[in-house]
Amino acid sequence: MAKIELICIGSQKFKALKELEKEYEKKINYFTPFRSTIIKPYKAGDEKRSMKINGEKILERSGKNDLLISLDRRGKEFSSEQFAQFISDKLNYNNKNLLFVIGDAPGLSGDVMTRSDAIISFSKMTFAHDLFKLVFLEQLYRAFTIIKKTGYHRTN
């Protein structure tokens, strides 16, 4: 069975958000194997060098059996229903793990973006790293409730 992993550069700073993250991770694991991995950010005086080294850390975690999906405001936008269909298609028609990636403040390196099998945007707006991780987890959980028709997601 394919697994889903979320890789984040940098850890959650807010205790209340950490608790919500744990709750959503538990809910997602009800539907599919899921884990969240934190990569300690490399901070150099040069932002481009930091992005490159952080990108290398991400790519080291990416294997042949992973679909690398970058979460970036320059990516393709989906509705919740379209995102659910995307998840369903990837899990059902590929024998690969889904590896979602959230960069740190400067974003993801060009190498990560080039290697990405898909780039998804949740908005053209910029979100705080800590808050965006929670938004992603909620939308991933929502996607599974749409796929399984549990009633959590309501359409108008």
NORHUBEL-V872471 format. One record per residue. N is the residue number from 1. SS is DSSP state (@ for helix, = for strand, . for the rest). NEAR is the number of other C-alpha atoms within 12 Angstrom. Layout:
N;SS;NEAR  N;SS;NEAR
This chain:
1;.;17  2;.;24  3;.;27  4;=;35  5;=;34  6;=;37  7;=;38  8;=;36  9;=;36  10;.;26  11;.;24  12;.;27  13;.;15  14;.;16  15;@;13  16;@;14  17;@;22  18;@;20  19;@;15  20;@;22  21;@;32  22;@;22  23;@;18  24;@;28  25;@;32  26;@;21  27;@;25  28;@;29  29;@;21  30;@;16  31;@;27  32;.;26  33;.;20  34;=;28  35;=;26  36;=;33  37;=;24  38;=;25  39;=;26  40;.;20  41;.;29  42;.;25  43;.;19  44;.;14  45;.;9  46;.;12  47;@;19  48;@;20  49;@;19  50;@;25  51;@;29  52;@;27  53;@;28  54;@;37  55;@;37  56;@;25  57;@;27  58;@;42  59;@;31  60;@;18  61;@;26  62;.;28  63;.;16  64;.;16  65;.;18  66;=;30  67;=;33  68;=;35  69;=;37  70;=;40  71;=;40  72;=;36  73;=;23  74;=;19  75;=;21  76;=;20  77;=;21  78;.;22  79;.;19  80;@;28  81;@;25  82;@;22  83;@;28  84;@;27  85;@;23  86;@;28  87;@;39  88;@;25  89;@;19  90;@;26  91;@;26  92;@;18  93;@;16  94;.;18  95;.;17  96;.;25  97;=;31  98;=;40  99;=;39  100;=;43  101;=;47  102;=;48  103;.;43  104;=;37  105;.;25  106;.;26  107;=;32  108;.;41  109;.;31  110;@;23  111;@;22  112;@;35  113;@;31  114;@;16  115;@;26  116;.;29  117;.;25  118;=;27  119;=;28  120;=;29  121;=;28  122;.;30  123;.;19  124;.;15  125;.;13  126;.;19  127;.;23  128;.;20  129;@;27  130;@;29  131;@;23  132;@;29  133;@;40  134;@;30  135;@;26  136;@;37  137;@;36  138;@;30  139;@;30  140;@;40  141;@;36  142;@;32  143;@;34  144;@;34  145;@;28  146;@;27  147;@;26  148;@;20  149;.;16  150;.;14  151;.;13  152;.;18  153;.;21  154;.;13  155;.;10  156;.;3
